[in-house]
């Protein structure tokens, strides 16, 4: 199972912690962004990237974890 992680600026710190946690436990995890804190980024970009990754993934049962500030956009 592949896991894709994405977050806007409000969820960036938590995404980094979740990424480290999953890697340490040997999950196949890929960060889809953002890779550095950018106060001007917004959730739609990362939600779209995650959806496209999951749709195009041929592995068994791909997942995405998305984190944003409001919790309603993702």
N, C-alpha and C positions, 0 to 999 in steps of 0.2 A: 504494500500500500504506500503510495506517495502522499505526502502531506505538504500543502502549499500554505505559506504564511504571508499575510499582507496586513498593513496598517497605515493609517494616515498619521499625521504628526501627533495627534492625541494618544494614539496607541503604540507609538514607536518603542518606548521603553519596555512595555509589557511584551511586545512581539520579540524583542531581543532576548528576554528571559525565557520565553516559551521555546524559542529556537534552540537556545543552549540546552534546555531541559530535554528536548526531543533528540537532539544530536547525541547527547551523553547516553541516552537509552537506545541508541542505534536505529532510530527511525529514519526512513528516507524522507528528508525534509528539505524544502527549497523555499528560500525567501523570495517573494515576488515584489518586495519593496515596502516601503522605501528603504534604501541601504544606508542612508544617513538622515538625521533629523532635519527636516525642512518645514518651517512653520507655515509655508504657503501651499503645501500639498493638501489634497482633499480625497475623501474616501472613494468617489466613483471610479477613479482611475484604477485603484487597487482591487475593488470589487469586480470590475470587468476582467482584469487580468486573471484573477483567481478563477472566475467562472470559465473562462476560455481554457485555462490549464486543465481544470477538472474535466470539461467536455472532451478535450483532445487527448486525454491520458488513456492509454490502452492497458495500463496496469489494473490489477484487481482492486476495486473499491477505493479510488482516489478521494482525498478529502481536502478541504481548505479551512483554515482558521483565519478569520478576519476581525480586526480590532479597530474601532473608531471611537471618537469622543462621545457621541450621542447614543450609540447602540441601535439607532433606528435606520440608518442609511445602509449599512452593510447587510 
